[in-house]
C-alpha cells in the first residue's frame, strides 16, 4: 500500500513550511553566516581538522574557559588538554599508533572524555561499547572491534567479567582499569590507568599533525535489521566538524555557554552533536552520569546550563511531570537533539521557556542529515546534501519504481522513504566494518543508471522548502527510549528458550509515547498454562538492555508467514495490544514491574488513560 496524503489534506497541514517565511529566514541566516560556512568548507577540503587539533586550538584561544563540569570536577580547556596529553603520551609509550583500536567500556564521566580524546590525538580509533548490552550482544561487539587496548571503568567491571571467558582475547591486549567509586581492588591482569599516566608529559604529542579530517575516530554500534549490532565508522569530520553545524549554525552557542549532556557518550547524539557543539565553540560541557527525570532540572540549575542535549523521550518524560512554578526557573535558551514529536513541540517550548529548538535528523553511520538551522517548529530541518523522499510500498516493503525502473519522489506534504545520495568526499556512505552490511544499505540506479543512494530506513514527510519531518522507522528495527532495537536480536533471545517454538518481535505504538515499544508474538511449545512467564522475564533481563525488552506478549497457535518464510508483521503491528480486537492471550510488563501479568480490560484502559508512565 503506497503511503499518500490527499491533496486536500496537504493544503491544511500546519507542519508544512511557509514559503514566504522560509525565504525571509533563509536570507537573514546566510547573510549572517556566509563567511563561516565558506571557511568550514575549506577546512574539510584541506583535510586538516581533527578532534585533537580542535582541543589544542581551544587550549590556546579559550585557555581559561571551562571545558568540563562533572560532579565536583571543573576543568578549563588548558587543564583538560594537559590531562589528555598525559594519557596520549602514555599510550604512545605503550605502542599505540594510528589506526589501532581501543575498546572503551565506561559510563559518563570525565575520564571517558579524556581517554576518548587522548586516543583521537594519536589517530587511533575508540570503540565506544554500549555498557547497557549484555551476554551475547556484548560479546559480539567486543569481537567485532578487537582492541589493542581495553579500557574498563570500575562501574562496568561486572558486565565485562561475566563474558570475559566467552570472547576472543588475543593474549596480547593491554587491559586497563579506571576506578570510579573506589570500592573494589584492582582486578588481576589490569593496570590502573589514571595512576600510571601521572608522571607523563603534558606536552601536545606530535602525532596530532598526522591525523586528518577524513580519518576514523570511533566505532559506534547501531542495531540493524540483520540482527546483532554493526560497528558504524565515524570520521573526525563527523565529530569535530559537526560542532560547527550544531554549535554555531543550529545552537548558535558562544564560548560562554554550558551544554548539559546526560545521554550516554556511546550514543551519537551526545558524542557528535552535544559535546562537539561545545568543543567547536569553546563552550563548556556539563556531564550527567545518566538521565533522571527527578534530578534533571536540578542539575541544569547546578551547572548553570544554558543548553542541553536531548532525544525525544527526555522531553516527553519532562512533560509528564506535574507542572511546577520551577518549570521556568532555568537558564536554558537552546536545546540540541532529535526525536522531539510534533504533538508536544510547541507545548514543551512554552512550558520551559526555551526559545530555540536545534532539532536534527541523522544516523551514526549515515552520510548526511537534516538540521533545524532556521528555527522552524516541528521539523528536522534542512540539508545541504542531496536527498530524495521516494514513494514506498509499505505492504510489500519496497520503494515503488516506474515503468523505466526508476524510483519516484513524493510531493510536498506526502510521506515516503528517505534516501541520501552517496557521492563525493563529504557525502560518500562509509558504512560499517562489515562490507556486506554496508552494501545492503545501498540502492543503485535510483534516478539514473549508476547512481548510488544510502537507504536510511526511515519514513519522512516532505514539508517543502527543502525541509522534512520524521515519521517512522521501517522494517525490522524500531526505536524505543532513544535507541534503535533490532527485532532479530530479541527474537534470538526468545528462540533459545525451550518454552518458545516460534517468535516474532515488532514495534507497536503506545498512545502518548514516542517511538515504538517492543511486542512479541509467541507460539509456545506446550500449553500456555505451563508457560513460565517469570523465567522468560528473567532471561530477557540477563540478555537484553532494558529498552530492548518487549513490553507486551501475545500468544498464538501459529504465525502467518510469506512465501519466502518472512513473518507477516504488518497486521500484528496494526493490532498492537488492542484487547478489543484480539482474541489471543495478551500479557504486559508494566513500569517498575519485574514480571509479566495478564492484560485485562482494566489495565488496557489505564494504559490508554496514561495511568502508567512508560
VMD Tcl script that draws the C-alpha trace (Angstrom):
set ca {
  {0.00 0.00 0.00}
  {1.59 3.26 -1.12}
  {1.90 5.97 1.53}
  {-0.05 9.00 0.39}
  {-1.60 12.16 1.75}
  {-4.59 13.60 -0.13}
  {-4.12 16.98 -1.81}
  {-6.93 18.47 0.25}
  {-5.23 17.45 3.49}
  {-1.83 18.67 2.38}
  {-3.07 22.20 1.93}
  {-4.29 22.31 5.52}
  {-1.26 20.64 7.04}
  {0.14 23.04 9.70}
  {3.50 21.27 9.57}
  {4.30 22.47 6.06}
  {6.89 25.24 5.83}
  {5.54 28.64 4.82}
  {7.40 29.69 1.69}
  {7.48 33.42 2.43}
  {8.72 32.94 5.99}
  {11.30 30.46 4.72}
  {12.71 32.98 2.23}
  {12.98 35.65 4.91}
  {14.75 33.42 7.43}
  {16.98 31.89 4.79}
  {18.20 35.28 3.56}
  {18.89 36.53 7.10}
  {20.71 33.33 8.06}
  {23.11 33.27 5.12}
  {23.78 36.96 5.40}
  {24.99 36.29 8.95}
  {26.91 33.04 8.41}
  {28.02 33.02 4.77}
  {31.68 33.67 5.64}
  {31.82 30.96 8.34}
  {30.20 28.38 6.06}
  {32.77 29.00 3.32}
  {35.61 28.71 5.83}
  {34.27 25.40 7.10}
  {34.02 24.03 3.57}
  {37.68 24.96 3.03}
  {38.70 23.17 6.25}
  {37.01 19.98 5.08}
  {38.72 20.21 1.69}
  {42.10 20.86 3.32}
  {41.62 17.71 5.42}
  {43.38 19.23 8.44}
  {40.75 19.48 11.18}
  {40.74 16.75 13.82}
  {39.30 16.32 17.31}
  {42.76 16.68 18.85}
  {43.67 19.79 16.87}
  {40.33 21.33 17.91}
  {41.17 20.81 21.59}
  {44.67 22.21 21.12}
  {43.19 25.32 19.50}
  {40.82 25.73 22.45}
  {43.68 25.30 24.94}
  {45.20 28.43 23.40}
  {42.21 30.56 22.37}
  {39.94 29.61 25.29}
  {42.61 28.63 27.81}
  {40.71 29.71 30.93}
  {37.23 28.83 29.69}
  {35.62 25.88 31.41}
  {35.78 22.76 29.25}
  {34.17 20.17 31.55}
  {31.95 20.19 34.60}
  {31.25 16.85 36.24}
  {30.04 16.42 39.80}
  {32.78 18.16 41.83}
  {35.27 18.42 38.96}
  {35.78 21.59 36.91}
  {38.44 21.69 34.19}
  {39.48 24.58 31.96}
  {40.48 23.89 28.36}
  {44.15 24.28 29.29}
  {43.80 21.79 32.15}
  {41.77 19.35 30.10}
  {44.31 19.41 27.26}
  {47.17 18.77 29.69}
  {45.43 15.77 31.24}
  {44.57 14.41 27.79}
  {48.22 14.75 26.79}
  {49.37 12.67 29.77}
  {47.15 9.83 28.59}
  {48.12 10.25 24.94}
  {51.85 10.27 25.67}
  {51.48 7.20 27.86}
  {49.52 5.35 25.16}
  {52.22 6.23 22.64}
  {54.88 4.84 25.00}
  {52.85 1.61 25.11}
  {52.95 1.29 21.33}
  {49.53 2.64 20.38}
  {49.63 4.05 16.86}
  {47.38 5.46 14.17}
  {44.67 3.01 13.07}
  {44.81 0.88 16.23}
  {41.59 0.23 18.12}
  {40.95 0.98 21.80}
  {37.84 -0.58 23.35}
  {36.22 1.70 25.94}
  {33.55 0.45 28.36}
  {32.62 3.23 30.77}
  {29.67 5.32 31.88}
  {29.55 9.10 31.55}
  {32.35 10.78 33.48}
  {35.41 12.96 32.96}
  {37.78 10.03 32.40}
  {35.70 8.77 29.47}
  {36.02 12.10 27.66}
  {39.72 12.25 28.50}
  {40.55 8.79 27.18}
  {38.46 9.21 24.01}
  {40.27 12.46 23.22}
  {43.72 11.05 24.03}
  {43.13 8.13 21.66}
  {41.98 10.58 18.96}
  {45.21 12.61 19.23}
  {47.17 9.54 18.17}
  {44.86 8.75 15.27}
  {43.72 5.53 16.93}
  {40.05 4.55 17.00}
  {37.83 4.37 20.09}
  {35.31 1.54 20.08}
  {32.51 3.02 22.19}
  {30.84 -0.02 23.71}
  {27.24 0.33 24.89}
  {27.55 -0.56 28.58}
  {23.85 -1.48 28.68}
  {24.45 -4.52 26.49}
  {24.58 -7.99 27.96}
  {25.80 -11.52 27.19}
  {25.66 -12.48 23.51}
  {25.27 -8.94 22.19}
  {28.13 -7.61 24.30}
  {30.38 -10.49 23.24}
  {29.53 -9.80 19.60}
  {30.53 -6.13 19.88}
  {33.79 -6.97 21.66}
  {34.70 -9.49 18.98}
  {33.66 -7.17 16.16}
  {36.17 -4.47 17.14}
  {39.04 -6.26 18.90}
  {41.13 -3.63 20.64}
  {44.86 -3.38 21.15}
  {43.85 -1.85 24.49}
  {40.71 -2.48 26.52}
  {39.81 0.32 28.93}
  {37.27 -0.67 31.55}
  {35.54 1.51 34.11}
  {35.09 0.12 37.62}
  {31.34 0.56 37.26}
  {31.32 -1.75 34.21}
  {33.62 -4.46 35.53}
  {30.86 -6.96 36.37}
  {29.27 -6.95 32.90}
  {32.71 -7.39 31.32}
  {33.76 -10.12 33.72}
  {30.52 -12.04 33.06}
  {31.50 -12.56 29.41}
  {35.29 -12.42 29.66}
  {35.79 -16.13 29.10}
  {33.50 -16.17 26.07}
  {35.04 -13.62 23.75}
  {38.30 -13.81 21.86}
  {41.01 -12.12 23.95}
  {44.21 -12.38 21.96}
  {46.51 -12.58 24.97}
  {48.49 -9.58 23.73}
  {45.89 -6.97 24.59}
  {46.62 -4.50 27.37}
  {43.84 -4.31 29.98}
  {43.33 -1.00 31.78}
  {41.14 -0.27 34.79}
  {39.72 3.16 35.64}
  {38.49 3.42 39.26}
  {35.21 5.16 39.92}
  {33.86 4.99 43.47}
  {36.98 3.12 44.56}
  {35.07 0.29 46.21}
  {36.92 -2.58 44.53}
  {40.56 -3.59 44.36}
  {42.48 -3.60 41.10}
  {41.48 -6.76 39.17}
  {44.15 -9.27 38.23}
  {45.90 -8.59 34.88}
  {44.64 -4.98 34.81}
  {46.69 -1.77 35.02}
  {45.38 1.22 36.96}
  {45.30 3.71 34.09}
  {44.92 7.04 35.96}
  {47.82 6.00 38.24}
  {50.33 5.11 35.51}
  {49.80 8.28 33.45}
  {50.54 10.67 36.34}
  {54.19 11.32 35.52}
  {53.88 11.53 31.74}
  {54.46 14.85 29.88}
  {51.66 17.38 29.44}
  {53.05 18.49 26.05}
  {50.97 18.04 22.90}
  {52.02 14.81 21.16}
  {53.47 15.20 17.66}
  {51.03 12.60 16.34}
  {48.20 15.17 16.08}
  {49.75 16.64 12.94}
  {49.27 13.32 11.14}
  {45.57 12.95 12.00}
  {43.25 14.14 9.26}
  {39.64 15.16 8.90}
  {38.80 12.03 6.91}
  {40.46 9.59 9.34}
  {38.32 7.29 11.53}
  {37.92 8.39 15.15}
  {35.38 5.96 16.62}
  {33.13 2.98 16.17}
  {29.52 3.50 17.26}
  {27.31 0.43 17.45}
  {23.97 0.56 15.72}
  {21.24 -2.06 15.54}
  {20.40 -3.37 12.11}
  {17.69 -5.48 10.54}
  {20.06 -8.42 10.21}
  {20.29 -8.96 13.94}
  {23.29 -8.12 16.08}
  {24.76 -4.59 16.20}
  {27.01 -3.27 13.47}
  {30.02 -1.04 14.07}
  {29.48 2.25 12.26}
  {32.66 4.13 11.35}
  {32.86 7.77 12.43}
  {35.47 10.09 10.99}
  {36.93 13.19 12.63}
  {34.79 15.44 10.48}
  {31.64 13.84 11.91}
  {32.67 14.79 15.45}
  {34.86 17.88 15.08}
  {33.14 19.31 12.01}
  {29.63 18.71 13.24}
  {30.43 21.07 16.09}
  {30.30 23.88 13.55}
  {26.90 22.79 12.27}
  {25.28 22.14 15.62}
  {27.24 24.51 17.84}
  {27.32 27.57 15.64}
  {24.60 27.24 13.00}
  {21.93 25.27 14.88}
  {22.54 26.12 18.52}
  {24.22 29.48 17.96}
  {26.34 28.82 21.05}
  {29.07 31.13 22.33}
  {32.17 30.46 24.47}
  {30.08 31.48 27.49}
  {27.52 28.70 27.06}
  {27.30 25.47 29.06}
  {25.60 22.45 27.46}
  {24.33 19.72 29.78}
  {24.65 16.16 28.45}
  {23.20 13.21 30.32}
  {22.84 10.99 27.24}
  {25.45 8.20 27.11}
  {28.59 9.04 25.17}
  {28.40 5.79 23.24}
  {25.33 7.47 21.70}
  {25.87 9.58 18.58}
  {23.68 12.41 19.85}
  {25.95 13.01 22.83}
  {29.22 12.38 21.02}
  {28.70 14.01 17.64}
  {26.27 16.84 18.31}
  {26.26 17.72 22.01}
  {29.91 17.57 23.01}
  {31.15 18.64 19.59}
  {28.98 21.79 19.80}
  {30.76 22.81 22.99}
  {34.22 21.91 21.67}
  {33.86 23.82 18.43}
  {32.58 26.96 20.11}
  {34.96 26.89 23.11}
  {31.95 26.37 25.39}
  {31.63 24.01 28.36}
  {30.04 20.60 28.61}
  {28.37 19.62 31.89}
  {28.30 15.85 32.14}
  {25.46 13.97 33.80}
  {26.06 10.31 34.63}
  {22.65 9.38 33.28}
  {19.23 10.88 32.68}
  {16.97 11.26 35.71}
  {13.56 12.88 35.40}
  {13.55 13.95 39.04}
  {17.09 15.37 39.00}
  {17.18 16.82 35.51}
  {16.27 20.45 36.21}
  {18.21 20.44 39.48}
  {21.34 19.50 37.55}
  {20.58 22.12 34.90}
  {20.49 24.73 37.68}
  {23.52 23.25 39.48}
  {25.68 23.58 36.37}
  {24.11 26.89 35.22}
  {23.43 25.20 31.89}
  {22.23 27.37 29.03}
  {21.67 24.42 26.69}
  {21.13 20.68 26.81}
  {21.37 17.70 24.50}
  {18.23 15.59 24.13}
  {16.38 12.76 22.47}
  {12.61 12.96 22.20}
  {11.96 10.66 25.12}
  {13.72 13.05 27.51}
  {11.34 15.84 26.52}
  {8.31 13.60 26.93}
  {9.41 12.43 30.39}
  {9.88 16.04 31.45}
  {6.46 16.97 30.07}
  {4.88 14.09 32.01}
  {6.00 15.62 35.31}
  {3.35 17.70 37.14}
  {3.58 21.39 36.18}
  {5.51 23.49 38.67}
  {6.43 27.15 39.16}
  {10.04 25.89 38.92}
  {9.48 24.97 35.26}
  {10.56 28.47 34.25}
  {13.45 28.56 36.71}
  {16.17 27.68 34.23}
  {18.71 29.45 32.04}
  {18.25 27.19 29.00}
  {17.88 29.12 25.77}
  {18.57 26.34 23.26}
  {18.37 22.54 23.12}
  {20.08 20.35 20.53}
  {18.90 16.85 19.72}
  {16.45 14.65 17.86}
  {13.20 12.77 18.22}
  {11.01 15.53 19.64}
  {7.50 14.71 18.44}
  {5.45 17.43 16.72}
  {2.50 16.91 19.09}
  {4.44 18.18 22.14}
  {6.92 20.51 20.41}
  {5.23 23.87 21.00}
  {3.96 22.94 24.47}
  {7.48 21.96 25.51}
  {8.96 25.25 24.30}
  {6.28 27.23 26.10}
  {6.26 25.36 29.40}
  {10.02 25.59 29.92}
  {10.52 28.88 28.08}
  {13.03 27.56 25.55}
  {13.17 29.89 22.54}
  {15.30 27.73 20.24}
  {14.99 24.02 19.44}
  {18.01 22.85 17.44}
  {16.41 19.69 16.12}
  {18.25 17.44 13.70}
  {17.93 14.13 11.92}
  {20.72 11.71 11.16}
  {22.20 8.31 11.84}
  {25.59 7.50 13.34}
  {26.55 5.61 10.20}
  {24.71 7.87 7.77}
  {26.21 10.07 5.06}
  {24.02 13.09 5.64}
  {21.36 14.61 7.82}
  {18.99 17.48 8.46}
  {19.36 20.36 10.91}
  {16.86 22.99 12.02}
  {19.12 25.97 11.37}
  {16.20 28.34 10.69}
  {14.38 27.50 13.96}
  {11.06 26.44 12.47}
  {8.74 24.40 14.68}
  {8.04 20.69 14.17}
  {10.76 19.92 11.62}
  {14.04 18.04 11.39}
  {15.23 21.00 9.35}
  {17.03 21.22 6.05}
  {20.19 19.82 4.50}
  {22.85 20.91 2.04}
  {23.29 17.32 0.85}
  {21.47 15.62 -1.99}
  {18.48 13.65 -0.75}
  {15.19 12.31 -2.01}
  {11.97 11.16 -0.36}
  {10.59 8.43 -2.58}
  {7.26 6.64 -2.86}
  {7.22 3.49 -0.78}
  {5.02 0.39 -0.78}
  {4.84 -0.38 2.93}
  {2.83 -3.57 2.42}
  {5.49 -5.17 0.23}
  {8.33 -3.31 1.96}
  {9.85 -1.87 -1.21}
  {10.27 1.51 -2.92}
  {7.96 1.95 -5.90}
  {9.68 2.07 -9.29}
  {8.08 3.33 -12.52}
  {7.90 1.55 -15.85}
  {11.51 2.56 -16.56}
  {12.68 1.03 -13.29}
  {13.35 4.32 -11.52}
  {12.05 5.49 -8.15}
  {9.65 8.41 -7.83}
  {9.79 11.37 -5.46}
  {6.79 12.17 -3.30}
  {5.03 15.54 -3.49}
  {5.06 18.26 -0.86}
  {3.16 17.06 2.19}
  {3.48 13.38 1.31}
  {5.42 10.70 3.16}
  {7.98 8.31 1.73}
  {11.35 6.66 2.24}
  {14.33 8.98 2.76}
  {17.39 8.30 0.58}
  {20.67 10.24 0.67}
  {22.95 10.20 -2.35}
  {26.32 8.55 -1.79}
  {28.69 10.72 -3.74}
  {31.78 12.86 -3.27}
  {34.29 13.11 -0.43}
  {31.86 14.53 2.11}
  {28.73 12.51 1.25}
  {30.01 9.02 0.48}
  {28.36 6.39 2.66}
  {31.28 4.94 4.64}
  {29.14 2.33 6.30}
  {30.27 -0.34 8.72}
  {33.26 -2.52 9.45}
  {31.31 -5.31 7.72}
  {31.39 -4.73 3.94}
  {28.32 -6.90 3.33}
  {26.33 -4.86 5.84}
  {27.49 -1.70 4.08}
  {26.43 -2.97 0.67}
  {22.99 -3.95 1.98}
  {22.23 -0.29 2.76}
  {22.83 0.96 -0.79}
  {20.24 1.41 -3.56}
  {21.55 1.72 -7.10}
  {20.03 3.06 -10.32}
  {17.53 5.10 -8.31}
  {17.03 8.00 -10.73}
  {19.79 7.40 -13.29}
  {21.94 4.46 -14.27}
  {24.91 4.03 -11.94}
  {23.81 6.34 -9.16}
  {24.10 5.21 -5.53}
  {21.89 6.19 -2.58}
  {22.02 5.35 1.13}
  {18.79 3.79 2.37}
  {18.07 5.43 5.74}
  {15.22 3.03 6.51}
  {13.16 6.00 7.71}
  {9.84 7.42 6.58}
  {9.90 11.20 6.22}
  {7.28 13.80 5.28}
  {8.28 16.34 2.64}
  {7.45 19.71 4.24}
  {8.51 21.80 1.27}
  {11.32 24.37 1.12}
  {13.90 21.55 1.44}
  {12.57 20.67 4.93}
  {11.42 17.27 6.17}
  {9.69 15.78 9.19}
  {10.49 12.38 10.67}
  {7.53 9.95 10.63}
  {8.70 6.43 11.49}
  {11.23 3.61 11.11}
  {10.81 0.90 8.52}
  {11.49 -2.80 8.55}
  {12.75 -4.84 11.42}
  {14.21 -2.07 13.52}
  {12.15 0.14 15.78}
  {13.09 2.99 18.09}
  {12.33 3.00 21.82}
  {13.82 5.01 24.70}
  {16.10 6.77 22.23}
  {17.64 3.51 20.96}
  {17.20 1.51 17.78}
  {16.15 -2.04 18.65}
  {16.81 -4.99 16.35}
  {13.85 -7.36 16.34}
  {16.12 -10.18 15.18}
  {18.33 -9.77 18.23}
  {15.32 -10.01 20.56}
  {13.92 -12.98 18.63}
  {17.21 -14.83 19.05}
  {16.98 -14.45 22.82}
  {13.38 -15.68 22.71}
  {14.02 -18.64 20.44}
  {16.68 -20.27 22.63}
  {14.04 -20.60 25.34}
  {12.73 -24.18 25.50}
  {9.21 -22.88 26.02}
  {9.23 -20.97 22.71}
  {8.54 -22.78 19.46}
  {8.48 -19.68 17.30}
  {8.55 -15.94 17.95}
  {8.04 -12.71 16.09}
  {9.08 -9.32 17.52}
  {7.96 -5.90 16.31}
  {7.42 -2.35 17.50}
  {3.96 -1.07 18.39}
  {2.58 2.28 19.42}
  {1.54 3.08 22.97}
  {-0.67 6.19 22.92}
  {1.04 9.38 24.11}
  {4.56 7.90 23.91}
  {7.37 8.39 21.43}
  {8.73 5.70 19.15}
  {7.63 2.07 19.26}
  {7.58 -0.28 22.24}
  {8.60 -3.90 21.80}
  {5.95 -6.61 21.45}
  {6.49 -10.33 20.88}
  {4.07 -12.84 19.42}
  {4.95 -16.31 20.67}
  {3.98 -19.82 19.61}
  {4.67 -21.91 22.75}
  {6.00 -25.46 22.61}
  {3.48 -26.59 25.23}
  {0.27 -25.31 26.72}
  {0.06 -21.69 27.78}
  {-0.92 -22.79 31.29}
  {2.52 -24.37 31.66}
  {4.42 -21.38 30.25}
  {6.73 -19.82 32.86}
  {6.49 -16.10 32.22}
  {8.77 -15.31 35.16}
  {11.60 -17.33 33.61}
  {11.13 -15.52 30.31}
  {11.30 -12.11 32.01}
  {14.49 -13.11 33.84}
  {16.01 -14.35 30.58}
  {15.27 -11.00 28.94}
  {16.89 -9.06 31.78}
  {20.02 -11.22 31.61}
  {20.50 -10.91 27.86}
  {18.95 -7.63 26.73}
  {19.27 -3.95 27.54}
  {16.20 -2.65 29.38}
  {14.98 -0.70 26.35}
  {15.04 -3.86 24.18}
  {12.82 -5.99 26.46}
  {9.33 -6.46 24.93}
  {6.61 -4.78 26.98}
  {3.79 -6.90 25.55}
  {3.43 -10.59 24.76}
  {0.83 -12.22 22.52}
  {0.38 -15.99 22.37}
  {-0.83 -17.69 19.20}
  {-1.01 -21.21 17.86}
  {0.75 -20.12 14.64}
  {2.22 -17.03 12.97}
  {1.48 -16.28 9.33}
  {4.48 -16.15 7.00}
  {5.08 -15.08 3.40}
  {6.14 -17.39 0.59}
  {9.75 -16.63 1.48}
  {9.06 -17.52 5.13}
  {9.14 -13.96 6.42}
  {6.71 -13.11 9.19}
  {3.69 -11.04 8.17}
  {4.20 -8.37 10.78}
  {2.06 -5.57 9.41}
  {-1.22 -6.94 10.76}
  {0.40 -7.68 14.12}
  {1.80 -4.14 14.28}
  {-1.57 -2.64 13.40}
  {-3.45 -4.68 16.02}
  {-0.79 -3.95 18.64}
  {-2.12 -4.79 22.12}
  {-5.72 -3.76 21.39}
  {-7.68 -6.10 23.65}
  {-10.91 -5.19 21.86}
  {-9.92 -6.81 18.56}
  {-7.50 -9.54 19.69}
  {-8.80 -12.88 20.91}
  {-5.36 -14.25 21.78}
  {-3.96 -14.15 25.31}
  {-2.06 -10.90 25.99}
  {0.41 -10.06 28.74}
  {2.05 -6.77 29.75}
  {5.25 -5.78 31.54}
  {4.15 -2.65 33.38}
  {6.53 0.11 34.53}
  {8.60 -0.82 37.61}
  {7.35 -4.43 37.48}
  {9.64 -7.44 37.08}
  {7.11 -9.96 35.75}
  {4.50 -10.05 33.02}
  {0.85 -10.07 34.01}
  {-2.34 -10.75 32.04}
  {-3.54 -7.73 30.09}
  {-7.02 -7.16 31.50}
  {-9.64 -4.72 30.29}
  {-8.88 -2.53 33.30}
  {-5.12 -2.46 32.67}
  {-5.71 -1.77 28.99}
  {-7.93 1.21 29.76}
  {-5.42 2.50 32.32}
  {-2.67 2.38 29.69}
  {-4.82 4.42 27.31}
  {-5.57 6.88 30.12}
  {-1.82 7.30 30.83}
  {-2.09 5.84 34.31}
  {1.20 4.05 33.59}
  {4.30 6.05 32.65}
  {6.17 4.01 30.06}
}
mol new
graphics top color blue
foreach p $ca { graphics top sphere $p radius 0.5 }
foreach p [lrange $ca 0 end-1] q [lrange $ca 1 end] { graphics top cylinder $p $q radius 0.2 }
display resetview
